[in-house]
């Protein structure tokens, strides 16, 4: 059985994307680069050939993150500001091979718990610098569900691999204001 403890710390940097710096009139907007400090600590273990488990804690602290308020479009502006994401990830790969059948059967499972995905400052519109309506420190970030899970069952023979996968994505907000009631436009 092999077991590994690991840890990492790094600074993240991402320049603005072209679609973020062009406004609706074809002009350009000044967008600051994303800047983050990221930590992780985890463990990997293989209990027997083909049976592995991994657990990791992560923390991504953005000093500046560029965020879309609603992928449904509308009048929610592109925002930027301080944000924090932290949680746990668990994953496993398990061999289910039956010695009587050719190839190998397997199962993968991945779970993510994201208890913290919050605005640490009111987010400001990239175009105007004004605080985006409804944004405030402590509110949950859009498109950051607290729970996600994936289960994959498959069978591989030589270069062929067939699998079926199911994914669960928990409830999430679609706007900076954390409006709980959906509307017909799909923005909330």
N, C-alpha and C positions, 0 to 999 in steps of 0.2 A: 504494500500500500504506500502510495506517495502522497505527501501533504506539503503544501507550500503556503506560507504567509507572505503577503506582499503589501506594499504601501507606495503611494505616489503623491507627489505634489508638483503642480506646474501652473504657469501663468498662460492663460489663453488669450489669443488675439485674433480678430477677424476683421479685415477691412470691409467697408460697406459694399453691398452688392449693387450692380448697375441698376436693377429695378427699384432699389430703395432710394437712389439719388435723383430719379427723374420724376418730376411732378406731373399732374394731370394735363398740364398745358405744354409739356415737352421741355420745360426748363429744368434746371438742376437745383437740388436742395443740398445744403451742407449737412451731412450725416457723420457723426463721430464713429470711430471704429469701436467694435465690441472689445471689452477688456474684462477678463475674469481671473479668479484665483480658484484653483480646483484641487481637492484632496480626495484620496480614496484609500481604503484599508480593507483587505480581504483575505480569504482563505480558499484554496483549491485542494481538493482531495480526490484521489482515485482509490477506490476500495478494492476493486478487482478489475481485470482487463475489461474495458468497455463500460464501466460504471463510475461516473465522475459527478462530483457535486462542487458548486462554487457559491460563496456568499460574499457580498461586498457592501460596505457602507460608502456613500459618496456625498460630497458637498461641493456645489458649484456656486460660487459667489461672484455675481457680475457687478463690477463697478459701473459698467454701461452695457446694457443689452438693448438691441433693436428688436421690437416686437410688433407683430401684426395684431390689431385689436379684434378683428373679425375677418375670417377668410371668406365670409359671405359678401364682402364688399360694403357698399353703402357709405355712410358718412363717418365711420370710425377711422380716425387717422392712424398712421404709423407712429409708434411711440418709442421712446427710449428712456432708460433710467436704471436705477439700482434694483437688482433682484437676487433672490436666493432660492436654490433648489437643493434639497438634501433628503436622502432616504436610503433604502436597502434594496439590493437585488439578490435574488436566489435563482440558481439554475442547476439543472441536472441532465445528464445523458445516461440512459440505461439500456443495456443490451438485453434484448428479449429473445435472443436466438434459440430456436429449437434445433437440436442436433440432427433431427430427421429431415428438416427442410433445407434446400440449398439457399445460400446467401445468409443475410443477417437481418433480423427484425430489431427495431429500436424505438425508444421513446425519448423525446426531449420535453422538458418543462422549464419555463422561465416565468418568474414572478417579480414584480416591482412594486414597492410600497413607497410612495412619495408624499410623506406627511407635510413637508414644507415645500411650497412652490409659491412664494409670495413676493409682492412688490415691497421693496424696502424704502422706496421713495415714491411720491406721486409721479406717474409717467408723463412725460411731456411730448407734445406733438412735434415730430421732426420738422415739419414745415414752418410752424409758427413759434415754437418754444412754449406755448401755453399748456397748462395742465389739462390733460384729457379728462373730459367730463366723467365722473364716477370713479376715476383712479385715485387711490389713496394707499398710504403705507399700510401693510398688513393684509391687504386683499389678495386673494388667490389669483395666480396668473392664468390667463386663458389657455386652453388646450393643454392642461397639465393635470390629468386625472390622478387621483390618489392611488388607485389600484389598476394594474394591468397584469394580464396573464396570457401565456401562450402554451398550448399543448400540441405536440406534433408526434404522430405515430407513423412509422414507415417500415419499408422492407427494401433492402438493396441486394442485387445480384450483379456481381462484376461492376460494369460501368452504369448499370441501370439502377435508379433509385425512385421509388414511388412512395408518396406520403400524403397524409391528410393532416390538415392543421386547423386548429380552432383558436381564436383570439378573443380575449375579453378586454374591453376598455371601459373603465369606470366613468361615472358621471363627471362632467367637467363644465367649466364656464366657457362661453364663446365671446366674452367681452371683458374689458378692464373693470367694469363696475360690479361684476358678479351678480348680474340679474338672474334670478332663479326661474322666472317664467319665460318659456320660449315665445317668440313672436313669429308671425307669418313670413317675415323677411329672412329668417334664419340667422340674423345677426346676434340674437341673444339666446 
